[in-house]
Structure formats: C-alpha cells, structure tokens
Amino acid sequence: MKLGLVVGSVWATAKDETLTGAKILLVRPLDLRGEARGEAYLAIDSVSAGEGDRVLVLDEGNSAGQVLELDQPPIRTVIVGVVDEVRLGRDE
C-alpha cells in the first residue's frame, strides 16, 4: 500500500462498463512525512474519499479487483482508506 493525497477528480463518460458509477480520483503520492513525491495517478475510490484527503492506496491489479469484487478489473489502483494520522517512530 501507498500513502497519497487526493488532488482532484476525473470524469469519463466513455469507459469500461465495470467502471460505471465508480468515482475516479487523482492522487499524488506522499512520503511518510506527508511530502509530495512523484507524479499523480488515477485511483478508484472505495471509501468515499474526497479532495484534500490523505489516503491509503492499494496498487496491485488483482487485489484491487478483490476490493471492488471484479473478476478481471480494468484497473490497478484503488483507494482503500482515509488516513487520520501518521506516527513515525524515533528513528524516522
């Protein structure tokens, strides 16, 4: 899993039929300290996340399909949690 920040939404009228009704969000990866790292990517929302939320993102097609209950998902990334807090140990 990865940490990310929801930075926007994407609407697509033409898409795979299994994505009908799915909310597609634009997520920017975060490091453990909450700093943006890398390019933003798309993820399907499964937890009612919104813009500005820190989220947990599952980045593996088969697991994403299991979360969404799809046999052959046309996706790789799915938001599976909204992060309330990140606590780092002393050595971090």
Secondary structure as GFF3:
##gff-version 3
##sequence-region A 1 92
A	DSSP	beta_strand	2	10	.	.	.	ID=ss1
A	DSSP	three_ten_helix	17	19	.	.	.	ID=ss2
A	DSSP	beta_strand	23	29	.	.	.	ID=ss3
A	DSSP	beta_strand	41	45	.	.	.	ID=ss4
A	DSSP	beta_strand	54	59	.	.	.	ID=ss5
A	DSSP	alpha_helix	61	68	.	.	.	ID=ss6
A	DSSP	beta_strand	77	82	.	.	.	ID=ss7
###
